[in-house]
C-alpha cells in the first residue's frame, strides 16, 4: 500500500478527543487545543481567533512553531520556512519578506500544477520518442533479418548453380579423357609415318623407294583409323549461357523484395488555386500571376495550392518533387477534409496537413500552425516525401549529395492522405511516380 493510501486511512480513523465513552469521528481539529472535535463538541468550542481549526489530523503539533509553540501563520519566502507571529516580529525571520500561510499555499500549489503539467507534457513527448525508437529498432531488426535471408537465398542459389555447372563439367571431362588418350596415340603414330615418308623422299636409291608399300594403302588405313577414333559428342560449355542463367536467377530472387514499379501521381486541376496552371501530363504546377477563371468548386483552394487525385491509406510510399524552378514553395501531404479557404487552408497551417517549405532563403517544416526552422542553408533542388501510414510517420528528405533527412513527423493518421503542393513564383514538377514497398510477413 502506498504512503498516500496509509495517510488517508489514518486520517479517516481520527476520532473526537472529548467523546470518552464512544468513538465518534472528528470533523475538525483545533491547533491551539491540539484536540479533535466531533460535530457536537465543535458547536461549544471557543470561537476565538487563536483557536485555529483545520481538517482532522493526528498531529496538530506539526502546525505549531517548534520554538515558540505558536500556530504557524506565515511563510518566509527568503528562508522557505513556515513561521509563527513571534518568528516574524522578533525571531530569526524578523524583517524578512513573508506571506500568509494560505496565500503561500495557493501559490505553491499553482506552481506545482504548472510543474506537473510540464512534466506530464515531457513524459508524453518522451513516450512518443520511445515508441518511435522502438519502431525504428524493430524496423532495423526486420531489415537485418530480411537482408540476411535474402543473401542466404542468393548464396544457396549460387551454390546450387555452381554444383550443377561443376558436375556437368566433370561429366564432360570424364567423357573426353579417353578421346584425348586415343588422339595422343594417333598423333604419335602419324608423326612416325610422316618421319618415315620424309626419309623416303630424301633417298636417291629407286629400288628402296619402290619396294615401300603404296601410298594409297597408307591413306586408306588412316581414313579407317580416323573414322574409328571420331571424337565423342559431349556438347560444349558456354560461359555466356552460364552467366545469363546466374543473372536470371538473381533477378528472380531480387523480385522477392516485392518492390512495385512506380505508379503515376497526378494533380487534380479541380483543386488548383485560380492563379495556377496544371500541365497536360498533370505533373507540373505553375504560377501564372493572372486569374485563370477556373470554375468555382467546393474543392478549389483559395491560394496557390493543389492536391493529387489519388490518396494513400496504407503501406509505405515515397514520391519526389523538383523544386529548383521555384523560389517560394510548399510540398507535403494533407487530409481530404483540409479547409480550402482562409489561412487555415495553407499546407502546414492546420492539424490536417504536413509540409516542407521555402520562403526566400529560409526552409522549415510545418504542422498544426507550428513551424520548425531548418538550419541547412544548401538550396534544395529536389525533395522526397516518405510515408509509412501504419507507423504514423511522414518524413522529408533533401536529395542533394548526400541524401539528407530533414524532419520526421510522428502521428496517428485518421484519414486518407493526398500529396499537396503550393507554389509562389515559378513551378514545381512531380518526378516520376510513387514508389511503394510492401512489408514482408
Secondary structure as GFF3:
##gff-version 3
##sequence-region A 1 441
A	DSSP	alpha_helix	3	12	.	.	.	ID=ss1
A	DSSP	beta_strand	28	30	.	.	.	ID=ss2
A	DSSP	beta_strand	35	37	.	.	.	ID=ss3
A	DSSP	alpha_helix	39	44	.	.	.	ID=ss4
A	DSSP	beta_strand	53	54	.	.	.	ID=ss5
A	DSSP	three_ten_helix	60	63	.	.	.	ID=ss6
A	DSSP	beta_strand	74	76	.	.	.	ID=ss7
A	DSSP	beta_strand	81	83	.	.	.	ID=ss8
A	DSSP	alpha_helix	85	90	.	.	.	ID=ss9
A	DSSP	beta_strand	98	100	.	.	.	ID=ss10
A	DSSP	alpha_helix	101	202	.	.	.	ID=ss11
A	DSSP	alpha_helix	206	210	.	.	.	ID=ss12
A	DSSP	alpha_helix	215	228	.	.	.	ID=ss13
A	DSSP	alpha_helix	239	254	.	.	.	ID=ss14
A	DSSP	three_ten_helix	255	257	.	.	.	ID=ss15
A	DSSP	three_ten_helix	269	271	.	.	.	ID=ss16
A	DSSP	beta_strand	276	278	.	.	.	ID=ss17
A	DSSP	beta_strand	284	287	.	.	.	ID=ss18
A	DSSP	beta_strand	305	307	.	.	.	ID=ss19
A	DSSP	beta_strand	316	322	.	.	.	ID=ss20
A	DSSP	beta_strand	326	335	.	.	.	ID=ss21
A	DSSP	three_ten_helix	343	345	.	.	.	ID=ss22
A	DSSP	beta_strand	353	359	.	.	.	ID=ss23
A	DSSP	beta_strand	362	367	.	.	.	ID=ss24
A	DSSP	beta_strand	370	374	.	.	.	ID=ss25
A	DSSP	beta_strand	382	388	.	.	.	ID=ss26
A	DSSP	beta_strand	393	398	.	.	.	ID=ss27
A	DSSP	beta_strand	404	410	.	.	.	ID=ss28
A	DSSP	beta_strand	417	437	.	.	.	ID=ss29
###
